[in-house]
Amino acid sequence: MNLLHGQDATCPHCWETINLTLDLSVPEQSYVEDCPVCCKPMVVTYTTADGEVAELSVESGE
């Protein structure tokens, strides 16, 4: 089972679709990542269940 998962999301600043790499071995995580398009901070929060992304939230980090 691959525990790294690519997940498409939308930047809350520039509205571009970006790809996030999520670690599914962690059941719940929240971290700040800069958008690769506009470089503004985003707060990425997600939960996993049975090796799948259960919930994903990407919000402005400003």
C-alpha positions in Angstrom: 0.0 0.0 0.0 1.4 3.4 -1.0 1.0 5.8 2.0 1.8 8.9 0.0 -1.2 10.2 -1.9 -1.5 12.9 -4.6 -4.6 15.0 -4.0 -5.9 17.8 -6.2 -7.1 20.9 -4.3 -7.9 24.6 -5.1 -5.8 27.4 -3.7 -8.1 29.7 -1.7 -6.1 32.8 -3.0 -5.6 32.4 -6.7 -8.2 29.6 -7.3 -5.7 27.5 -9.3 -5.9 23.7 -9.0 -2.8 22.4 -7.3 -1.6 18.9 -6.3 -0.9 18.2 -2.6 1.1 15.1 -1.4 -0.6 13.7 1.7 0.8 11.2 4.1 -2.0 8.6 4.6 -0.1 6.9 7.5 -1.1 9.9 9.7 -4.8 9.7 10.7 -5.2 13.4 11.1 -2.9 16.3 10.1 -2.9 20.1 9.8 0.0 22.1 8.3 0.8 25.3 6.4 2.0 25.0 2.8 2.7 27.8 0.3 0.7 27.7 -3.0 3.2 26.7 -5.8 1.4 29.2 -8.1 0.9 32.4 -6.1 3.2 31.6 -3.1 0.6 32.5 -0.5 0.2 30.4 2.6 -2.6 27.8 2.9 -3.6 25.8 5.9 -4.1 22.2 4.8 -6.2 20.0 7.2 -7.1 16.4 6.5 -8.2 13.1 8.1 -7.8 9.6 6.7 -9.8 6.4 7.1 -8.9 2.9 5.8 -6.0 4.3 3.7 -8.2 6.9 2.0 -8.7 10.7 2.5 -11.9 11.1 4.5 -11.9 14.9 4.7 -9.8 17.7 3.2 -9.9 21.4 3.9 -7.6 24.0 2.3 -8.0 27.5 3.7 -6.2 30.8 3.6 -3.2 31.0 6.0 -3.3 34.8 6.2 
